[in-house]
Amino acid sequence: MIKPFNLILLMSCFSMTTQLYAFGLIPLQQGVNSIDLNNDGLMDYAFLAQFDNNKSHPSNSITFYIQKPEGGYSLMPSIVDQEFPYFSLSLSGSDVMVSGFQLIRDESKIFFTTADKNIISAYDKHKISYAFYEFIEDDDHPGAPLFRWRKIASASSTKTYIAVNESYSELAAIWSEIIH
């Protein structure tokens, strides 16, 4: 027989596990990543590639292709001035990322987030600024892309970091504050 205290503890653990399961970072590999970005049951693609500007700091870029129900794919612009790829940025000759991006899943919905280091001195610890974007379909304006990312929130890290990719451990807590 489960004692009342143990039952409460068990229910607390289940509740915490359920909450943690609802939010997750989506791991991306170089190349094609199959992801249903808009939860329509069709497989979309996030293409992660390295942008090498012939210098010492290549960056990751991401481009999205959305499968249309009638067949074919739509190229989806990223969040920066309607350009198609979005780039991360690391410091020349180092692994210190000063800007980056991450796909996150909350329940059945996927969001795109950017992370930018508030730079005073790039090699010092600073807070990270996040922007969160939701996937939307927008067929109201002829000549405009059918799919896009719409900014829904901004936030800052509570701790300071050398690199933005170190700060992703805070995203679940920050996201929880945004949606509640």
MDTraj code that builds the backbone (N, CA, C; nanometers):
import mdtraj as md
import numpy as np

residues = "MET ILE LYS PRO PHE ASN LEU ILE LEU LEU MET SER CYS PHE SER MET THR THR GLN LEU TYR ALA PHE GLY LEU ILE PRO LEU GLN GLN GLY VAL ASN SER ILE ASP LEU ASN ASN ASP GLY LEU MET ASP TYR ALA PHE LEU ALA GLN PHE ASP ASN ASN LYS SER HIS PRO SER ASN SER ILE THR PHE TYR ILE GLN LYS PRO GLU GLY GLY TYR SER LEU MET PRO SER ILE VAL ASP GLN GLU PHE PRO TYR PHE SER LEU SER LEU SER GLY SER ASP VAL MET VAL SER GLY PHE GLN LEU ILE ARG ASP GLU SER LYS ILE PHE PHE THR THR ALA ASP LYS ASN ILE ILE SER ALA TYR ASP LYS HIS LYS ILE SER TYR ALA PHE TYR GLU PHE ILE GLU ASP ASP ASP HIS PRO GLY ALA PRO LEU PHE ARG TRP ARG LYS ILE ALA SER ALA SER SER THR LYS THR TYR ILE ALA VAL ASN GLU SER TYR SER GLU LEU ALA ALA ILE TRP SER GLU ILE ILE HIS".split()
xyz = np.array([
    [0.0842, -0.1175, 0.0000],
    [0.0000, 0.0000, 0.0000],
    [0.0891, 0.1245, 0.0000],
    [0.0541, 0.2215, -0.0808],
    [0.1312, 0.3457, -0.0902],
    [0.0836, 0.4410, 0.0179],
    [0.1785, 0.4892, 0.0976],
    [0.1457, 0.5846, 0.2033],
    [0.1131, 0.7198, 0.1407],
    [0.0289, 0.8019, 0.2055],
    [-0.0114, 0.9318, 0.1499],
    [0.1060, 1.0196, 0.1091],
    [0.2113, 1.0251, 0.1927],
    [0.3275, 1.1092, 0.1589],
    [0.3941, 1.0598, 0.0311],
    [0.4118, 0.9264, 0.0193],
    [0.4755, 0.8685, -0.0996],
    [0.3899, 0.8906, -0.2238],
    [0.2591, 0.8852, -0.2083],
    [0.1686, 0.9100, -0.3197],
    [0.1833, 1.0544, -0.3694],
    [0.1917, 1.1496, -0.2743],
    [0.2100, 1.2905, -0.3115],
    [0.3444, 1.3082, -0.3823],
    [0.4489, 1.2441, -0.3294],
    [0.5820, 1.2521, -0.3903],
    [0.5793, 1.1920, -0.5308],
    [0.5148, 1.0779, -0.5466],
    [0.5039, 1.0138, -0.6760],
    [0.4285, 1.1027, -0.7751],
    [0.3194, 1.1625, -0.7294],
    [0.2419, 1.2511, -0.8169],
    [0.3236, 1.3743, -0.8542],
    [0.4042, 1.4262, -0.7617],
    [0.4900, 1.5406, -0.7910],
    [0.5914, 1.5044, -0.8979],
    [0.6526, 1.3884, -0.8852],
    [0.7511, 1.3440, -0.9844],
    [0.6858, 1.3285, -1.1207],
    [0.5652, 1.2692, -1.1244],
    [0.4958, 1.2520, -1.2516],
    [0.4635, 1.3881, -1.3127],
    [0.4197, 1.4816, -1.2305],
    [0.3859, 1.6151, -1.2781],
    [0.5092, 1.6841, -1.3351],
    [0.6226, 1.6742, -1.2642],
    [0.7458, 1.7375, -1.3138],
    [0.7903, 1.6720, -1.4434],
    [0.7807, 1.5395, -1.4516],
    [0.8218, 1.4687, -1.5722],
    [0.7336, 1.5108, -1.6889],
    [0.6042, 1.5207, -1.6667],
    [0.5126, 1.5607, -1.7729],
    [0.5460, 1.7010, -1.8220],
    [0.5740, 1.7921, -1.7295],
    [0.6048, 1.9289, -1.7678],
    [0.7345, 1.9345, -1.8480],
    [0.8370, 1.8572, -1.8053],
    [0.9630, 1.8575, -1.8771],
    [0.9472, 1.7952, -2.0161],
    [0.8605, 1.6963, -2.0282],
    [0.8397, 1.6313, -2.1567],
    [0.7764, 1.7267, -2.2574],
    [0.6959, 1.8203, -2.2096],
    [0.6241, 1.9114, -2.2988],
    [0.7187, 2.0040, -2.3739],
    [0.8322, 2.0371, -2.3168],
    [0.9269, 2.1286, -2.3778],
    [1.0534, 2.0525, -2.4132],
    [1.1065, 2.0797, -2.5310],
    [1.2322, 2.0145, -2.5669],
    [1.3044, 2.0865, -2.6779],
    [1.4362, 2.0848, -2.6709],
    [1.5194, 2.1360, -2.7792],
    [1.5216, 2.0294, -2.8879],
    [1.5110, 2.0704, -3.0118],
    [1.5127, 1.9763, -3.1232],
    [1.6555, 1.9694, -3.1767],
    [1.7200, 1.8541, -3.1631],
    [1.8571, 1.8437, -3.2130],
    [1.8594, 1.8493, -3.3656],
    [1.9536, 1.9238, -3.4181],
    [1.9684, 1.9364, -3.5627],
    [2.1066, 1.8873, -3.6040],
    [2.1117, 1.8139, -3.7127],
    [2.2372, 1.7646, -3.7683],
    [2.2682, 1.8413, -3.8959],
    [2.3949, 1.8493, -3.9333],
    [2.4309, 1.9097, -4.0615],
    [2.3583, 1.8336, -4.1721],
    [2.3002, 1.9059, -4.2650],
    [2.2270, 1.8448, -4.3753],
    [2.0770, 1.8550, -4.3538],
    [2.0055, 1.7591, -4.4096],
    [1.8592, 1.7606, -4.4068],
    [1.8072, 1.7016, -4.2761],
    [1.7170, 1.7761, -4.2107],
    [1.6494, 1.7317, -4.0897],
    [1.5001, 1.7259, -4.1193],
    [1.4411, 1.6083, -4.1076],
    [1.2980, 1.5900, -4.1335],
    [1.2189, 1.6240, -4.0086],
    [1.1337, 1.7266, -4.0188],
    [1.0554, 1.7744, -3.9048],
    [0.9209, 1.8229, -3.9576],
    [0.8129, 1.7861, -3.8914],
    [0.6821, 1.8411, -3.9261],
    [0.6694, 1.9752, -3.8542],
    [0.7092, 2.0826, -3.9204],
    [0.7169, 2.2145, -3.8569],
    [0.5810, 2.2739, -3.8219],
    [0.4778, 2.2449, -3.9013],
    [0.3477, 2.3069, -3.8783],
    [0.2411, 2.2078, -3.8311],
    [0.2827, 2.0887, -3.7916],
    [0.1923, 1.9897, -3.7339],
    [0.0744, 1.9547, -3.8249],
    [0.1020, 1.9469, -3.9564],
    [-0.0039, 1.9104, -4.0502],
    [0.0067, 1.7653, -4.0969],
    [0.0997, 1.6903, -4.0382],
    [0.1162, 1.5507, -4.0748],
    [0.2075, 1.5287, -4.1942],
    [0.2543, 1.6359, -4.2568],
    [0.3451, 1.6252, -4.3715],
    [0.4871, 1.6575, -4.3257],
    [0.5844, 1.5846, -4.3801],
    [0.7221, 1.6050, -4.3385],
    [0.7813, 1.7271, -4.4085],
    [0.8281, 1.8215, -4.3279],
    [0.8967, 1.9411, -4.3769],
    [1.0461, 1.9203, -4.3540],
    [1.1263, 2.0143, -4.4020],
    [1.2703, 1.9982, -4.3898],
    [1.3361, 2.1254, -4.3368],
    [1.4286, 2.1049, -4.2455],
    [1.5164, 2.2120, -4.1997],
    [1.6555, 2.1717, -4.2476],
    [1.7134, 2.2530, -4.3341],
    [1.8442, 2.2216, -4.3904],
    [1.9497, 2.3031, -4.3165],
    [2.0345, 2.2334, -4.2428],
    [2.1415, 2.2973, -4.1661],
    [2.2716, 2.2809, -4.2426],
    [2.3360, 2.3921, -4.2697],
    [2.4613, 2.3882, -4.3455],
    [2.5591, 2.4882, -4.2869],
    [2.6839, 2.4700, -4.3217],
    [2.7864, 2.5631, -4.2762],
    [2.8081, 2.6698, -4.3824],
    [2.8035, 2.7943, -4.3373],
    [2.8361, 2.9073, -4.4240],
    [2.9802, 2.9447, -4.3934],
    [3.0660, 2.9244, -4.4898],
    [3.2071, 2.9557, -4.4707],
    [3.2395, 3.0777, -4.5543],
    [3.2718, 3.1863, -4.4888],
    [3.3003, 3.3101, -4.5607],
    [3.4492, 3.3255, -4.5918],
    [3.5197, 3.2110, -4.6009],
    [3.6604, 3.2088, -4.6359],
    [3.7442, 3.2824, -4.5313],
    [3.6991, 3.2785, -4.4094],
    [3.7711, 3.3389, -4.2961],
    [3.7844, 3.2318, -4.1889],
    [3.8172, 3.2725, -4.0699],
    [3.8401, 3.1747, -3.9639],
    [3.7166, 3.1478, -3.8782],
    [3.5998, 3.1987, -3.9165],
    [3.4819, 3.1744, -3.8332],
    [3.3600, 3.1363, -3.9173],
    [3.3580, 3.0091, -3.9639],
    [3.2380, 2.9647, -4.0352],
    [3.1176, 2.9628, -3.9420],
    [2.9999, 2.9804, -3.9975],
    [2.8765, 2.9860, -3.9190],
    [2.7795, 2.8800, -3.9683],
    [2.6882, 2.8396, -3.8811],
    [2.5800, 2.7523, -3.9235],
    [2.4692, 2.8363, -3.9840],
    [2.4040, 2.7834, -4.0847],
    [2.2873, 2.8499, -4.1417],
    [2.1747, 2.7482, -4.1488],
    [2.0513, 2.7998, -4.1494],
    [1.9361, 2.7101, -4.1552],
    [1.8356, 2.7667, -4.2551],
    [1.7814, 2.6774, -4.3357],
    [1.6789, 2.7124, -4.4341],
    [1.5665, 2.6105, -4.4199],
    [1.4429, 2.6569, -4.4351],
    [1.3262, 2.5712, -4.4142],
    [1.2499, 2.5490, -4.5445],
    [1.2061, 2.4243, -4.5647],
    [1.1249, 2.3863, -4.6797],
    [0.9974, 2.3215, -4.6263],
    [0.8829, 2.3774, -4.6623],
    [0.7546, 2.3316, -4.6100],
    [0.6803, 2.2543, -4.7192],
    [0.6411, 2.1304, -4.6862],
    [0.5673, 2.0477, -4.7819],
    [0.4228, 2.0966, -4.7893],
    [0.3770, 2.1208, -4.9119],
    [0.2397, 2.1676, -4.9319],
    [0.1469, 2.0484, -4.9522],
    [0.0236, 2.0551, -4.9005],
    [-0.0703, 1.9432, -4.9154],
    [-0.0980, 1.9060, -5.0603],
    [-0.0965, 2.0048, -5.1497],
    [-0.1231, 1.9770, -5.2915],
    [-0.0001, 1.9270, -5.3653],
    [0.1110, 1.9119, -5.2952],
    [0.2356, 1.8638, -5.3541],
    [0.3385, 1.9745, -5.3675],
    [0.4627, 1.9373, -5.3690],
    [0.5709, 2.0336, -5.3805],
    [0.6066, 2.0941, -5.2455],
    [0.6994, 2.1871, -5.2495],
    [0.7504, 2.2508, -5.1277],
    [0.7544, 2.4014, -5.1453],
    [0.7421, 2.4720, -5.0331],
    [0.7603, 2.6165, -5.0303],
    [0.8869, 2.6461, -4.9511],
    [0.9672, 2.7370, -5.0030],
    [1.0840, 2.7840, -4.9316],
    [1.0366, 2.8882, -4.8312],
    [1.0728, 2.8707, -4.7062],
    [1.0266, 2.9596, -4.6003],
    [1.1392, 3.0537, -4.5587],
    [1.1157, 3.1850, -4.5630],
    [1.2202, 3.2779, -4.5193],
    [1.2491, 3.2624, -4.3705],
    [1.3698, 3.2985, -4.3319],
    [1.4003, 3.3002, -4.1892],
    [1.3491, 3.4316, -4.1324],
    [1.3877, 3.4627, -4.0131],
    [1.3324, 3.5786, -3.9431],
    [1.4045, 3.7095, -3.9724],
    [1.5182, 3.7051, -4.0374],
    [1.5982, 3.8259, -4.0558],
    [1.5688, 3.8906, -4.1906],
    [1.4952, 4.0013, -4.1900],
    [1.4687, 4.0797, -4.3107],
    [1.4247, 3.9949, -4.4298],
    [1.3475, 3.8905, -4.4019],
    [1.2936, 3.8032, -4.5056],
    [1.4013, 3.7378, -4.5914],
    [1.5237, 3.7267, -4.5391],
    [1.6279, 3.6516, -4.6086],
    [1.6006, 3.5038, -4.5872],
    [1.6510, 3.4204, -4.6759],
    [1.6168, 3.2791, -4.6658],
    [1.7000, 3.2015, -4.5646],
    [1.8311, 3.2103, -4.5598],
    [1.8995, 3.1387, -4.4512],
    [1.9180, 3.2297, -4.3301],
    [1.9251, 3.1694, -4.2132],
    [1.9583, 3.2436, -4.0911],
    [2.0937, 3.1915, -4.0452],
    [2.1816, 3.2805, -3.9997],
    [2.3177, 3.2426, -3.9640],
    [2.3428, 3.2558, -3.8151],
    [2.4234, 3.1651, -3.7630],
    [2.4800, 3.1838, -3.6302],
    [2.6094, 3.2623, -3.6503],
    [2.6709, 3.3039, -3.5429],
    [2.7954, 3.3795, -3.5549],
    [2.8865, 3.3438, -3.4393],
    [3.0084, 3.3027, -3.4727],
    [3.1074, 3.2762, -3.3687],
    [3.2234, 3.3727, -3.3871],
    [3.2998, 3.3885, -3.2803],
    [3.4135, 3.4802, -3.2863],
    [3.5252, 3.4197, -3.3697],
    [3.5944, 3.5031, -3.4381],
    [3.7034, 3.4611, -3.5253],
    [3.8048, 3.3761, -3.4495],
    [3.8307, 3.2575, -3.5026],
    [3.9313, 3.1699, -3.4452],
    [3.8939, 3.1081, -3.3123],
    [3.7652, 3.1042, -3.2775],
    [3.7264, 3.0460, -3.1477],
    [3.5934, 2.9728, -3.1594],
    [3.5581, 2.9058, -3.0514],
    [3.4283, 2.8372, -3.0440],
    [3.3232, 2.9220, -2.9739],
    [3.3528, 3.0470, -2.9445],
    [3.2593, 3.1332, -2.8722],
    [3.1519, 3.1832, -2.9686],
    [3.0307, 3.1290, -2.9510],
    [2.9176, 3.1724, -3.0338],
    [2.8551, 3.2967, -2.9714],
    [2.8428, 3.4039, -3.0498],
    [2.7801, 3.5265, -2.9999],
    [2.6365, 3.5390, -3.0476],
    [2.5975, 3.4573, -3.1438],
    [2.4567, 3.4480, -3.1827],
    [2.4312, 3.3072, -3.2325],
    [2.3099, 3.2617, -3.2123],
    [2.2758, 3.1269, -3.2537],
    [2.1257, 3.1100, -3.2631],
    [2.0838, 2.9900, -3.2931],
    [1.9414, 2.9612, -3.3069],
    [1.9137, 2.8205, -3.2595],
    [1.7873, 2.7958, -3.2303],
    [1.7460, 2.6646, -3.1829],
    [1.5988, 2.6453, -3.2176],
    [1.5617, 2.5251, -3.2590],
    [1.4210, 2.4891, -3.2712],
    [1.3798, 2.4260, -3.1386],
    [1.2618, 2.4648, -3.0894],
    [1.2107, 2.4074, -2.9662],
    [1.0704, 2.3531, -2.9904],
    [1.0372, 2.2482, -2.9157],
    [0.9032, 2.1887, -2.9237],
    [0.8346, 2.2087, -2.7897],
    [0.7123, 2.2593, -2.7969],
    [0.6288, 2.2691, -2.6780],
    [0.4971, 2.2020, -2.7135],
    [0.4730, 2.0888, -2.6489],
    [0.3584, 2.0038, -2.6843],
    [0.3744, 1.9627, -2.8310],
    [0.2779, 1.9975, -2.9163],
    [0.2867, 1.9565, -3.0561],
    [0.3291, 2.0715, -3.1472],
    [0.3660, 2.1841, -3.0913],
    [0.4004, 2.3015, -3.1714],
    [0.5511, 2.3271, -3.1680],
    [0.6054, 2.3707, -3.2805],
    [0.7485, 2.3997, -3.2901],
    [0.7688, 2.5494, -3.3019],
    [0.8696, 2.5988, -3.2316],
    [0.9047, 2.7403, -3.2325],
    [1.0517, 2.7547, -3.2708],
    [1.0849, 2.8692, -3.3271],
    [1.2221, 2.9024, -3.3647],
    [1.2685, 3.0099, -3.2679],
    [1.3842, 2.9919, -3.2094],
    [1.4352, 3.0937, -3.1181],
    [1.5760, 3.1346, -3.1586],
    [1.6034, 3.2619, -3.1423],
    [1.7379, 3.3122, -3.1662],
    [1.7964, 3.3545, -3.0314],
    [1.9274, 3.3468, -3.0228],
    [1.9982, 3.3852, -2.9011],
    [2.1140, 3.4753, -2.9419],
    [2.1232, 3.5904, -2.8795],
    [2.2294, 3.6860, -2.9107],
    [2.2946, 3.7332, -2.7824],
    [2.4260, 3.7318, -2.7841],
    [2.5022, 3.7780, -2.6683],
    [2.5065, 3.9300, -2.6694],
    [2.4769, 3.9892, -2.5546],
    [2.4864, 4.1345, -2.5403],
    [2.6340, 4.1682, -2.5217],
    [2.6989, 4.2029, -2.6312],
    [2.8451, 4.2131, -2.6303],
    [2.8940, 4.3487, -2.5805],
    [2.9743, 4.3420, -2.4792],
    [3.0566, 4.4551, -2.4378],
    [3.2004, 4.4125, -2.4664],
    [3.2369, 4.2982, -2.4110],
    [3.3626, 4.2327, -2.4436],
    [3.3261, 4.0889, -2.4781],
    [3.3544, 4.0461, -2.5975],
    [3.3073, 3.9178, -2.6464],
    [3.3550, 3.7986, -2.5639],
    [3.4674, 3.8095, -2.4976],
    [3.5195, 3.6966, -2.4211],
    [3.4818, 3.7022, -2.2729],
    [3.4009, 3.7997, -2.2347],
    [3.3499, 3.8074, -2.0980],
    [3.2098, 3.7480, -2.0936],
    [3.1653, 3.7124, -1.9743],
    [3.0298, 3.6608, -1.9577],
    [2.9300, 3.7754, -1.9650],
    [2.8207, 3.7531, -2.0399],
    [2.7142, 3.8517, -2.0529],
    [2.5806, 3.7794, -2.0597],
    [2.4746, 3.8527, -2.0355],
    [2.3400, 3.7975, -2.0511],
    [2.3134, 3.7728, -2.2002],
    [2.2223, 3.6807, -2.2250],
    [2.1840, 3.6435, -2.3610],
    [2.0416, 3.6942, -2.3864],
    [2.0206, 3.7542, -2.5014],
    [1.8866, 3.7993, -2.5428],
    [1.8264, 3.6943, -2.6346],
    [1.7038, 3.6563, -2.6037],
    [1.6325, 3.5570, -2.6849],
    [1.5139, 3.6230, -2.7543],
    [1.4832, 3.5734, -2.8720],
    [1.3590, 3.6093, -2.9414],
    [1.2931, 3.4775, -2.9811],
    [1.1630, 3.4697, -2.9632],
    [1.0871, 3.3482, -2.9919],
    [0.9904, 3.3752, -3.1065],
    [0.9822, 3.2807, -3.1997],
    [0.9008, 3.2958, -3.3200],
    [0.8112, 3.1744, -3.3365],
    [0.6884, 3.1989, -3.3822],
    [0.5977, 3.0892, -3.4119],
    [0.5809, 3.0769, -3.5626],
    [0.5527, 2.9562, -3.6059],
    [0.5284, 2.9256, -3.7468],
    [0.3877, 2.9723, -3.7830],
    [0.3755, 3.0498, -3.8901],
    [0.2413, 3.0879, -3.9359],
    [0.2304, 3.0716, -4.0880],
    [0.1096, 3.0480, -4.1313],
    [0.0774, 3.0471, -4.2739],
    [0.0066, 3.1791, -4.3019],
    [0.0523, 3.2477, -4.4055],
    [0.0006, 3.3819, -4.4333],
    [-0.0248, 3.3949, -4.5830],
    [-0.1481, 3.3687, -4.6235],
    [-0.1796, 3.3798, -4.7666],
    [-0.2626, 3.5047, -4.7965],
    [-0.2554, 3.6047, -4.7077],
    [-0.3333, 3.7277, -4.7239],
    [-0.2731, 3.8269, -4.8225],
    [-0.1442, 3.8157, -4.8483],
    [-0.0764, 3.9161, -4.9307],
    [-0.0119, 3.8523, -5.0530],
    [-0.0670, 3.8771, -5.1717],
    [-0.0053, 3.8222, -5.2934],
    [0.1391, 3.8698, -5.3061],
    [0.2263, 3.7784, -5.3456],
    [0.3667, 3.8121, -5.3633],
    [0.4496, 3.7918, -5.2373],
    [0.3845, 3.7710, -5.1230],
    [0.4565, 3.7460, -4.9971],
    [0.4692, 3.5956, -4.9763],
    [0.5745, 3.5513, -4.9064],
    [0.5894, 3.4077, -4.8808],
    [0.4670, 3.3504, -4.8084],
    [0.4319, 3.2283, -4.8433],
    [0.3147, 3.1622, -4.7851],
    [0.3361, 3.1286, -4.6374],
    [0.4578, 3.0924, -4.5997],
    [0.4893, 3.0552, -4.4621],
    [0.5968, 3.1491, -4.4088],
    [0.5882, 3.1769, -4.2770],
    [0.6918, 3.2608, -4.2177],
    [0.6950, 3.2405, -4.0673],
    [0.7994, 3.2943, -4.0039],
    [0.8131, 3.2939, -3.8593],
    [0.7702, 3.4300, -3.8080],
    [0.6791, 3.4336, -3.7120],
    [0.6318, 3.5592, -3.6531],
    [0.6821, 3.5681, -3.5089],
    [0.7438, 3.6825, -3.4771],
    [0.7975, 3.7020, -3.3425],
    [0.6827, 3.7125, -3.2427],
    [0.6943, 3.6365, -3.1333],
    [0.5893, 3.6373, -3.0326],
    [0.6386, 3.6819, -2.8952],
    [0.7691, 3.6781, -2.8721],
    [0.8190, 3.7164, -2.7394],
    [0.9691, 3.7402, -2.7437],
    [1.0152, 3.8154, -2.6447],
    [1.1583, 3.8383, -2.6215],
    [1.1847, 3.8174, -2.4734],
    [1.3065, 3.7772, -2.4418],
    [1.3446, 3.7572, -2.3019],
    [1.4968, 3.7617, -2.2915],
    [1.5449, 3.7695, -2.1681],
    [1.6889, 3.7657, -2.1430],
    [1.7203, 3.6534, -2.0457],
    [1.8406, 3.6017, -2.0558],
    [1.8836, 3.4979, -1.9628],
    [1.8944, 3.5566, -1.8224],
    [1.8814, 3.4715, -1.7231],
    [1.8968, 3.5179, -1.5849],
    [2.0432, 3.5147, -1.5435],
    [2.1203, 3.4263, -1.6066],
    [2.2628, 3.4133, -1.5776],
    [2.3434, 3.4749, -1.6914],
    [2.4726, 3.4841, -1.6714],
    [2.5623, 3.5339, -1.7758],
    [2.6423, 3.4164, -1.8326],
    [2.6796, 3.4288, -1.9604],
    [2.7481, 3.3200, -2.0297],
    [2.8568, 3.3757, -2.1215],
    [2.9545, 3.2914, -2.1491],
    [3.0579, 3.3250, -2.2480],
    [2.9994, 3.3093, -2.3885],
    [2.9260, 3.1992, -2.4116],
    [2.8731, 3.1676, -2.5450],
    [2.7238, 3.1393, -2.5376],
    [2.6515, 3.1724, -2.6454],
    [2.5055, 3.1544, -2.6436],
    [2.4651, 3.0083, -2.6297],
    [2.5390, 2.9154, -2.6908],
    [2.4998, 2.7751, -2.6835],
    [2.5078, 2.7208, -2.5407],
    [2.5838, 2.7845, -2.4525],
    [2.5869, 2.7452, -2.3117],
    [2.4567, 2.7824, -2.2413],
    [2.3860, 2.8799, -2.2941],
    [2.2670, 2.9330, -2.2269],
    [2.1398, 2.8548, -2.2563],
    [2.1436, 2.7601, -2.3490],
    [2.0215, 2.6890, -2.3881],
    [1.9614, 2.6089, -2.2729],
    [2.0404, 2.5809, -2.1707],
    [1.9870, 2.5092, -2.0543],
    [1.8799, 2.5908, -1.9825],
    [1.8783, 2.7216, -2.0026],
    [1.7789, 2.8097, -1.9391],
    [1.6492, 2.8219, -2.0196],
    [1.6490, 2.7752, -2.1430],
    [1.5341, 2.8006, -2.2303],
    [1.4024, 2.7458, -2.1758],
    [1.4025, 2.6296, -2.1145],
    [1.2777, 2.5723, -2.0635],
    [1.2154, 2.6634, -1.9578],
    [1.2969, 2.7137, -1.8647],
    [1.2449, 2.8019, -1.7602],
    [1.1972, 2.9348, -1.8184],
    [1.2720, 2.9891, -1.9119],
    [1.2330, 3.1152, -1.9748],
    [1.1042, 3.0969, -2.0535],
    [1.0944, 2.9879, -2.1284],
    [0.9739, 2.9607, -2.2067],
    [0.8533, 2.9441, -2.1157],
    [0.8714, 2.8778, -2.0032],
    [0.7628, 2.8582, -1.9069],
    [0.7100, 2.9929, -1.8570],
    [0.7992, 3.0875, -1.8319],
    [0.7582, 3.2224, -1.7886],
    [0.6806, 3.2946, -1.9006],
    [0.7214, 3.2743, -2.0231],
    [0.6568, 3.3430, -2.1361],
    [0.5145, 3.2931, -2.1578],
    [0.4953, 3.1630, -2.1512],
    [0.3623, 3.1080, -2.1839],
    [0.2658, 3.1123, -2.0660],
    [0.3109, 3.1457, -1.9476],
    [0.2192, 3.1517, -1.8321],
    [0.1889, 3.2896, -1.7924],
])
top = md.Topology()
chain = top.add_chain()
for i, resn in enumerate(residues, 1):
    res = top.add_residue(resn, chain, resSeq=i)
    for name in ("N", "CA", "C"):
        top.add_atom(name, md.element.get_by_symbol(name[0]), res)
traj = md.Trajectory(xyz[None], top)
